[in-house]
Amino acid sequence: MSGSLLVYSPSGNVRAAMASTYPALAQLRGARIGIIDNTKPNFHAFAERLARALSAEFGTTTEEIVSKRAVAVALAPAEYDRIASRSQLVFAGSGD
C-alpha cells in the first residue's frame, strides 16, 4: 500500500503579549472593584462572597457586579470601559 501522510507542524504564530491597558495597583487596600459575572453556574454567588471577603480584609468597595449575556460572549468593550472607569480593579471570571 502506498500513500502519503500529511503532518502539520504544532508550532504556530504566537502573538506578542498584550500590554495592560490599566496600570497595576500599588496596593489593594481601599480599592474600588468591578466584577464581571461570566454567567457560569454559581459564579454570581462566588462574586458576592469575593466582594465581601475583599471588603473585610482590605477595605475595598465593589462598585458593581455586571453579568455578561452568555459564557461564550465577551462583555462589550464600551461596557467594560464603563466599569473600568468607575473601578480601580476589574475582576473577570475565567474565559473573559
C-alpha positions, 0 to 999 in steps of 0.5 A, a space after each residue: 500500500 502506498 500513500 502519503 501522510 500529511 503532518 502539520 507542524 504544532 508550532 504556530 504564530 504566537 502573538 506578542 503579549 498584550 500590554 495592560 491597558 490599566 496600570 497595576 495597583 500599588 496596593 489593594 487596600 481601599 480599592 474600588 472593584 468591578 466584577 464581571 459575572 461570566 454567567 457560569 453556574 454559581 459564579 454570581 454567588 462566588 462574586 458576592 462572597 469575593 466582594 465581601 471577603 475583599 471588603 473585610 480584609 482590605 477595605 475595598 468597595 465593589 462598585 458593581 457586579 455586571 453579568 455578561 449575556 452568555 459564557 461564550 460572549 465577551 462583555 462589550 468593550 464600551 461596557 467594560 470601559 464603563 466599569 473600568 472607569 468607575 473601578 480601580 480593579 476589574 475582576 473577570 471570571 475565567 474565559 473573559 
